[in-house]
Amino acid sequence: MLVTEFSTEVVAASERFELFTEITDRLYMINRLRSNDQDDFRARMRVLDLGELQVSTMHFPHLEITRTPKLIRQYDPEAYQINYFLRQEGVLSTGSCDTALRAGDLVLMDSSRPYRGEVHAVLDSWSHVTVQFSRRLLPLPDKTVQALLGAPIDGRRGMGGAFARWLTDLSVRADEFTSADIPVLASATLDLLGSVVARCLDAEEAMSPDARRRALEVRIHDFIQQRLADPGLTPEAIAAAHGISTRYLYKLFYEQGLTVAGWIRECRLERCCRDLTDPSLSSRSIQAIASRWGFIDKAHFSRVFRAAYGISPRDYRHLGAHRHGVQEPSTTVRGRSTTPLPPGGMLSPTIDRSSPST
């Protein structure tokens, strides 16, 4: 099972912070934790387990995190950790200077390097995404990556934005994946992160050709998802935006068992399905919804919708997709897996946090 949901509210208020500490110790690198809300620490976590890589979406009110040389000597998983600040602000110190972090930032950490951070949520919703994985899995030399540790990476635009949206989509769609998807999801996550780091350091030549190609595929898919409303979204426009030939674009999609036009159509249909069954959009016409996602011709939209689902858009909206078992289109493999109560993750030995001594 890939997904675990966890909340500290399953225990008494006085035990919540200790429970959170135990769970994060088992999942990630060991740290000394403190919070202004320690007496009643209300936290939630949703973990997507991709084997050697874990993606956790979290919410907690306030947290101080310290990783000391002593803790590193006691237990070091030799891992990188990338943190995405969804709705959070904080300060990180990895040496003599402090770095301010805000919502939309990404920051890369190394379990073998000491640091101290303080973060707090700015809204009562999912506020943080953490990805941890062995250093050997990132398709870049350790020496290259070290220059970016602790530095804020902009997750609002460019390659950082593409990676941030990828993490958000992984979190939102976590229940849809099955164990068969793990290799593809883990590889795409690592290759895209490698591309982000390489782009920040002008070190893309350090990545293998396969890693660069897989990262390019993820960037292209993200580019398409962000522009589905544009009726001018064509293979030629997509190829030009990524500095490749249209022929090479077709080849990339063919290797994934897809066609460019077919994948764009499926993505647009999925957005239309969501809008058609959204109660807040019930007053919006079917044609307005279709046009919103790039289907300008009414007859063409009805035809491709019926071909995909065997039902007209009007009947789909009237009956309700989920209630009557009509399948929505999908660009991912769909499957559900949930696990009750605390995640296991990577087990670690008993750690002495009592002293920050070196």
C-alpha positions, 0 to 999 in steps of 0.5 A: 500500500502506497499511501498512509494518512496520519494525525496526532489527534489520535492520542491525547494532547500531551502525547501529540508532539512525542508521537509526531517526533517518533513518526518523523524519526522513522520516516526521515533523518533524525533531528532535535525538534521543539515547538511553541505548540508542544503542549497540544501539537496538532499535525497531519501527514500524508505519505506516498511511499515510492520505495527508496523515495518518500513524498510526505505532505504535512501540516504543523503549526510551528517547529524548530528543527536542529540537526547536530554533528552529534546526531549525524555521527549517531545515525546518518542515512546519507540522504538528500531531502528536498522541502517545498514550502506550500503555505509556510515561512521560516529561517534556515541556518546551515553555517554562519548565515541565515536564509529566509524561506517563504511560501513557494520556495524549495530548499535542498538539505543533506543528512550529513550536514548540520543545520538549524531551521524554524518554520511556521504555517501561514494558513491552516491547510497542507503547508509543507511537502518533504521528499527524502531519498538516498544521495546515490539516486540523484543523477548528479555528482555529490560535489556538484549538488553541495553548492546548492544546499540550503539555498532557496530555489524558486518554486513559483516559475521556471524549472523550480515551478515545474518541479513544485507542480509535480510534487503538488500533483503527486500529493493530490493524486497519491491515492490513484497510484499502484505499486506498478507505478513506483519505478516511473514516479520515483524516476521522474521525480529524481530526474526532474529534481536533478534537472532543477539542481543542474539548471540552478548550477549550470551543470546539466552536462553532468546529468546522463542522457537518459536522465536529461530525457526523462526530465524533459518529458516531465517538463513537456507534460507540465508545460501542456497541463499549464496551457490546456486552455490555449486552443493554439497548443500544437505539437509545433508550439510545444516543440519550439518552447523546449528547443526540440524538433517536432519529430523528436517530440513525437518520438518522446511521446511514442516511447511513452506509448502516447501521441501528442494530440491524444494526450492533450485531448485526454487532459482536456477531457479530464478537466471538462469532466471535473468542471461538469460535475463541480456543483459550483459550476452548475450554472456554467454552460457546457460549451463554456466549460468546453471552450475553457479547456480548448474545445472551441467547436461544440460538435467536435467536443460532443463527438470526442466526449461521447467516443471516450465515455459512450455518453454525451456531456449533458448526460454526464453532467445530469447523471453524475460521473462517480454516482453512476460509475462513468469513468473519467479520463486519466493521464495516470494509472488509477488505483486506491491504497490506504493504510491506517495509522502511523507510517513505518518508513525507514527504521532507525536506532535509538538516538540521544537528542539530549545534547547539541554537543559535537 
